[in-house]
Amino acid sequence: MIGQLRMHYYADGNLALKTGRTDEGIELLKRAVSHSALEWNIDPMEDCLANAELESGKLDEAIAEYQRILKINPQYPLVHYHLGQAYERKGQRKKARDEYQQFLRVGQTPMPIFLRSSQPKQKIGVAN
């Protein structure tokens, strides 16, 4: 049920953003990120609110949200990149450069062993 509420608010928030209802979309995305993600799921929605705030020009709010996410997962490369964009738009070039450099460092970090597979990838639906 928790994951379903998160998905519901996420979908509705994105729809509102795409149809020009920015404030409503941001409020729905705030609700989405207020619900916990499933423990076993790597959640691609964690930065949805910050991304919407960045796109709508709410730079201080976006920066605060990206910083919140980095406290949870400091190894999230795209959050560093988007945080750099927010700083750059605010004219804070040193902070922007630092975040872009962190994006490059984190993006080069090897994948954890438990996520690697020694088995070759098989194509689904292809007969051998």
C-alpha positions in Angstrom: 0.0 0.0 0.0 2.8 2.4 0.8 4.5 2.0 -2.5 1.1 2.4 -4.3 0.4 5.8 -2.6 3.9 6.9 -3.6 3.3 5.9 -7.2 -0.1 7.4 -7.3 1.1 10.8 -6.1 4.2 10.6 -8.4 2.0 9.9 -11.5 -0.5 12.6 -10.6 2.2 15.1 -9.9 3.9 14.4 -13.2 0.6 14.7 -15.1 0.0 18.1 -13.4 3.4 19.3 -14.3 3.0 18.3 -18.0 -0.3 20.0 -18.2 1.0 23.3 -16.9 -0.3 23.0 -13.3 3.1 23.5 -11.7 2.1 24.3 -8.1 -0.3 21.4 -8.0 2.3 19.1 -9.5 4.9 20.1 -6.9 2.5 19.6 -4.0 1.7 16.1 -5.3 5.3 15.3 -5.6 5.9 16.5 -2.1 3.3 13.9 -1.0 5.0 11.3 -3.1 8.4 11.7 -1.5 6.8 11.9 2.0 5.9 8.2 1.7 8.6 5.7 2.2 9.9 3.7 -0.7 9.8 0.0 -0.5 13.0 -1.2 1.3 14.0 -3.5 -1.5 13.4 -1.2 -4.3 16.0 1.3 -5.7 13.7 4.2 -6.0 14.1 6.3 -9.1 11.4 8.7 -7.8 13.4 10.1 -4.9 14.5 13.2 -6.8 11.2 13.9 -8.6 10.3 16.8 -6.3 13.7 18.4 -6.6 13.7 18.0 -10.4 10.3 19.7 -10.6 11.4 22.5 -8.4 14.5 23.0 -10.5 12.5 23.0 -13.8 10.0 25.5 -12.4 12.8 27.9 -11.2 12.3 27.3 -7.5 16.1 27.0 -7.0 16.3 27.4 -3.2 13.7 24.7 -2.7 15.4 22.4 -5.3 18.8 22.8 -3.6 17.3 22.0 -0.2 15.6 18.9 -1.6 18.7 17.7 -3.5 20.7 18.1 -0.2 18.1 16.1 1.6 18.5 13.3 -0.9 22.3 13.3 -0.7 22.0 12.8 3.1 20.2 9.6 2.3 22.4 8.5 -0.6 25.6 10.5 -1.2 26.4 8.2 -4.1 23.5 9.4 -6.3 25.3 10.8 -9.4 22.4 12.6 -11.0 21.5 14.4 -7.8 25.0 15.9 -7.8 24.6 16.9 -11.4 21.2 18.5 -10.9 22.4 20.2 -7.7 25.3 21.6 -9.8 22.7 23.0 -12.3 20.8 24.6 -9.5 23.9 26.3 -8.2 24.9 27.4 -11.7 21.5 29.0 -12.3 21.9 30.9 -9.0 25.4 32.1 -10.1 27.2 30.1 -7.5 29.9 28.8 -9.8 32.3 27.3 -7.2 29.5 25.2 -5.7 28.3 24.2 -9.1 31.8 23.1 -10.2 32.2 21.1 -6.9 28.9 19.3 -7.6 29.8 18.6 -11.2 33.1 17.2 -10.1 31.4 15.0 -7.5 29.0 13.8 -10.2 32.0 12.7 -12.3 33.7 11.0 -9.3 30.5 9.2 -8.2 29.7 8.2 -11.8 33.0 6.4 -12.1 32.5 4.4 -8.9 32.4 0.7 -9.7 29.1 -1.1 -9.3 28.9 -3.0 -6.0 29.7 -6.7 -6.4 26.2 -7.8 -5.3 24.8 -6.0 -8.3 27.2 -7.5 -10.8 26.4 -10.7 -12.6 29.0 -13.2 -13.8 26.4 -14.8 -16.0 26.0 -13.4 -19.5 22.8 -11.4 -20.1 20.1 -13.3 -22.0 17.7 -11.6 -24.4 14.1 -12.2 -23.4 11.9 -13.7 -26.0 14.7 -14.8 -28.3 14.8 -18.5 -29.2 18.1 -20.2 -29.1 
